[in-house]
Amino acid sequence: MRDVTDADFEAEVIGSELPVLVEFTADWCPPCRQMGPVLRALAAEEGDRLKVVQLNVDANPATTNAYKVLSMPTFMVFRDGEPVKAMVGARPRRRLLEELADVL
């Protein structure tokens, strides 16, 4: 799972050929830390069909504000450069996979 920034968001997410799951996260957010192992496992298992990245909201306010992210963690799926799905809050792995089924 990679970290993305305001500087490389365009290249890593908008320009990606694969769908991209972006976790908008923060160091001070316990539910975000809780999602770390779930997202790393997802990235390992679905890496050929889905790119998984995280963006620190405190260090990257331009992207955070552009997508009107107010709560952490927020998950957004981008396909062909457009956000196609948004989910707010930590969730178990099974539920996350169910919610991603229609975009994979």
Secondary structure, DSSP 8 states (H G I E B T S, - for coil): -EEE-TTTHIIIIIT-SS-EEEEEE-TT-HHHHHHHHHHHHHHHHHTTT-EEEEEETTT-HHHHHHTT--SSSEEEEEETTEEEEEEES---HHHHHHHHTTT-
